[in-house]
């Protein structure tokens, strides 16, 4: 008779992932390139791993305002661009009527 093996590691991993998404985890680091005490390049790396609900609870919701990630934000950006273009057209028409 074959012995049954349980996936203890998978359960442990699922528990860890659930805990991380529930509580959140932040990984931060900086990369700085210098020559003779002159900063040539500084890169700040910040990584937050959390559930969407937890991120929003912490006040993090940048994906809602990013036109590449949100259709509402993209539509809002397109409306802003259209309004800017309309204002430019009105200014140009006003200038052409003056001269």
C-alpha positions in Angstrom: 0.0 0.0 0.0 1.4 3.4 -1.0 2.0 6.0 1.7 0.1 9.3 1.3 2.2 12.4 1.4 0.8 15.8 2.3 2.0 19.0 0.7 3.0 20.6 4.0 5.3 23.1 2.2 2.5 24.2 -0.2 0.2 24.9 2.8 3.0 26.7 4.6 3.7 28.8 1.5 0.0 29.6 1.0 -0.2 30.7 4.7 2.9 32.9 4.3 1.5 34.4 1.1 -1.8 35.1 2.7 -0.1 36.7 5.7 2.1 38.9 3.5 -0.8 40.1 1.4 -2.9 40.7 4.5 -0.2 42.6 6.4 2.0 43.9 3.6 5.7 43.9 3.3 8.1 46.6 2.1 11.5 46.1 0.6 13.6 49.2 0.1 17.0 49.9 -1.2 19.1 52.6 -2.9 21.8 52.3 -5.6 24.2 55.1 -5.8 27.1 55.5 -8.2 29.7 58.0 -7.2 33.1 59.1 -8.5 35.3 61.3 -6.3 32.3 62.1 -4.0 30.2 63.3 -7.0 26.9 61.6 -7.3 26.5 60.4 -10.9 23.4 58.3 -10.5 21.0 57.5 -7.6 18.2 55.0 -8.0 15.7 54.5 -5.2 13.9 51.2 -5.2 10.8 50.6 -3.2 8.7 47.5 -3.4 5.5 47.0 -1.6 3.8 43.6 -1.7 0.2 43.7 -0.3 -3.3 43.0 -1.3 -5.2 45.8 -3.1 -7.5 46.2 0.0 -4.5 46.6 2.3 -2.7 49.0 -0.1 -5.9 51.2 -0.3 -6.2 51.0 3.5 -2.6 52.4 3.7 -3.6 55.2 1.2 -1.8 53.7 -1.8 -3.9 53.9 -4.9 -1.6 55.1 -7.7 -2.8 52.5 -10.1 -6.3 54.2 -10.1 -4.7 57.5 -11.4 -2.3 55.9 -13.9 -3.6 56.1 -17.5 -1.6 53.0 -18.5 -3.4 50.9 -15.8 -6.8 52.4 -15.5 -9.4 53.1 -18.2 -11.0 55.8 -16.1 -7.7 57.6 -15.7 -7.0 57.2 -19.4 -10.4 58.7 -20.3 -9.8 61.6 -17.8 -6.3 62.2 -19.3 -7.8 62.3 -22.9 -10.5 64.7 -21.7 -7.9 67.0 -20.2 -5.8 66.9 -23.5 -9.0 67.6 -25.5 -9.8 70.6 -23.3 -6.3 71.9 -23.6 -6.5 71.6 -27.4 -9.9 73.4 -27.4 -8.4 76.3 -25.3 -5.4 76.6 -27.7 -7.8 76.7 -30.7 -9.9 79.5 -29.0 -6.7 81.5 -28.2 -5.5 81.1 -31.8 -8.8 82.2 -33.2 -8.9 85.2 -30.9 -5.4 86.2 -32.0 -6.2 85.8 -35.7 -9.3 88.0 -35.2 -7.3 90.8 -33.5 -4.7 91.1 -36.3 
